[in-house]
Amino acid sequence: MKLKRLGRTGLKVSEICLGTMTFGTQADEETAFAIMNKAADAGVNFIDTADVYPVPPSPETSGRTEEIVGRWMKGRRDDFILATKCRGRMGPNPWDQGLSRKHIHRTVEESLRRLQTDHIDLYQAHHADPDTPIEETLRAFDDLVRSGKVRYVGCSNFQAWQLAKALWTSDRHGLHRFETVQPRYNLLFRQIEDELLPLVQEEILGVMAYNPMAGGFLTGKYHKGERPESESRFGYFQGRMKTYHDRYWQESQFDAVERLQAFFEPRGKQLSQVAVAWVLQRPEVTCAILGASKPEQLDGTLPAVDLTLDEEELQACDDAWFSLPRPRDPAIALR
């Protein structure tokens, strides 16, 4: 497992970051512990969670994932880089969500309690908040860094213009800036290459790519006309949360996966490992976030760190991407 510098910070993190959004629903605590043990044994030292996890979020379950991670990490906190996020709804009041100073200062205390730690290595804005001035958000984050409760701050799901505005605001007011960005990125979703990745490369931000296997779609186990298994990501979210179906459950995506499988199978390479290796091979990417609902799922993805794609294979990946239709609405493209 390679270690990479996280942006311009002094942190060295594993090139695989363990995502935890299944902990507490798809994966019970015993299973979650087994997943974290397997990842740690493989050299993963970077764990990412969020206050609203598990997904799909609900008032009844929000915070459960952080509690599980906190119990597992007790006694070995110094062995891991811990990241969490804030922004989502955490209570019934209108101010119990967003990136206001009030909400940030409340949620960080709750996350620290659930995680059973006195500091968070990377505290991230989960999504942009159009109702709160970015200066207010950054000043609240700056307070947390200066107090020692947070080491660094980052953002997730920000568009390039939103990140650029945040970086400019930090620079203008002398505030701690976002040091990382967490975008969706995979063989079937590469829109961030147009503006976001050039920006982070210029500004030296760490890139934590989530959804590298498109929620399991890039395993090749899904087929047109078939219903997904109930325990799979697509089966579990069907009827609960349409996000994954809206993103990938389309004929053109199925066709692209079939072409990729037809190309890589004769070469003896699993598509799931190819998908992760492709993300890791991108020069802007610091780490790929891998999640699991069963520990054995990591056996099929962690070996990707030892896989290198040659020029012909990279071209096949490009061909799959360029074969996909482009959404007319930019907002849809970035969901």
C-alpha positions, -999 to +999 in steps of 0.1 A: +000+000+000+016+032-011+015+064+010+008+097-006+010+133+006-024+147+011-023+179-009+002+204+005-004+192+041+021+172+061-002+141+062+008+109+045-022+087+037-027+053+021-038+054-016-069+035-005-092+053+019-119+033+036-154+046+031-179+038+058-214+049+046-227+013+048-218+009+085-250+007+106-274-003+079-261-027+052-232-037+075-240-042+112-213-034+138-197-068+138-194-068+100-182-032+100-154-041+125-144-070+102-142-047+072-121-021+091-098-049+104-093-063+069-085-028+055-061-020+083-043-054+078-038-044+042-022-011+051-051+013+049-045+041+074-072+066+061-109+063+071-136+086+059-170+090+074-197+117+079-221+128+106-252+118+086-241+083+078-252+056+073-268+061+039-296+066+031-297+092+059-325+095+083-331+111+117-332+076+133-298+065+120-277+097+116-245+095+136-246+057+139-216+052+116-194+076+135-203+057+167-192+024+152-160+039+139-153+055+172-157+022+191-135+003+167-108+030+168-107+032+206-071+025+218-056+029+183-066+064+173-030+075+166-026+048+140-051+063+116-060+095+097-096+102+105-119+123+082-155+132+087-180+156+072-208+180+082-236+198+064-266+174+064-296+176+086-289+164+121-321+176+139-356+189+136-348+227+137-342+247+105-307+255+118-298+218+123-283+216+088-260+236+065-227+253+069-235+281+093-212+289+123-240+276+146-244+243+129-206+237+124-197+244+160-225+221+172-219+192+149-181+191+154-187+186+191-211+158+184-188+141+160-159+143+185-181+126+211-193+099+188-158+092+174-144+092+210-115+115+200-103+149+209-095+159+173-105+152+137-077+151+112-098+162+082-131+180+087-150+185+054-180+204+041-201+176+027-219+198+001-219+235-006-245+255+012-261+283-009-278+298+022-246+305+041-219+329+029-187+310+023-168+335+045-189+325+075-183+288+069-145+293+065-143+314+096-160+287+116-136+261+102-107+284+109-118+286+145-118+248+148-083+245+133-069+272+157-086+255+186-069+222+178-102+203+174-096+200+137-062+196+119-072+204+083-104+213+065-117+201+031-148+200+009-168+174-009-191+177-039-181+213-046-181+225-082-150+241-095-164+277-092-175+270-056-140+257-047-123+286-065-144+311-046-137+294-013-099+294-020-100+331-029-120+339+003-095+321+025-066+338+008-082+373+010-090+370+048-060+349+059-082+319+069-072+282+068-083+270+034-097+238+020-068+214+016-087+186+000-117+180-023-138+148-025-155+144-059-173+115-075-149+101-102-148+069-121-146+054-156-183+064-163-181+098-147-153+121-157-168+156-159-145+168-132-116+166-156-129+198-174-125+223-146-122+208-111-091+187-116-071+215-134-079+238-105-069+213-077-037+205-096-028+242-098-037+249-062-021+216-048-052+201-032-055+165-022-081+146-042-101+119-025-121+102-053-153+085-042-175+061-061-145+047-081-165+016-089-197+035-096-214+019-066-205-016-078-218-010-113-182-014-126-179-049-112-199-060-143-224-081-122-254-060-133-271-068-166-298-051-187-333-063-180-324-080-146-333-068-112-304-061-089-299-085-059-315-070-027-282-070-008-263-051-036-259-013-035-284-009-063-308-034-049-306-019-014-312+017-025-340+008-049-371+024-034-351+042-007-328+065-027-328+069-065-293+084-067-274+053-080-301+043-105-302+079-118-265+079-123-258+046-138-288+024-145-290+033-182-286+014-214-255+033-225-238+026-192-245-011-195-231-011-230-199+006-219-194-019-191-200-048-215-173-034-239-149-029-210-154-065-198-150-079-233-116-060-235-102-068-201-114-104-195-091-119-222-062-101-205-070-117-172-079-085-154-110-080-132-130-050-142-135-040-105-097-038-101-093-021-134-118+006-123-099+013-091-064+011-107-075+036-134-085+062-107-053+057-088-033+061-120-047+096-126-019+120-115-043+144-097-057+117-075-044+112-040-066+082-030-096+063-040-124+058-014-135+021-013-165+010+007-179-024+014-209-041+031-190-074+035-153-078+043-147-103+015-156-075-010-123-059-003-105-090-015-117-081-050-107-045-049-076-040-027-053-058-052-059-029-076-031-010-058-006-034-076-022-031-110-008-008-137-027-002-169-007+001-202-014+026-230-037+003-249-057-004-218-060+033-209-072+039-245-099+013-240-110+032-208-111+064-227-131+048-255-157+037-230-161+072-216-163+089-250-190+065-261-214+078-234-240+105-242-234+138-226-263+153-204-276+186-218-282+200-183-248+207-165-266+203-131-276+168-140-241+160-151-226+169-118-252+152-095 
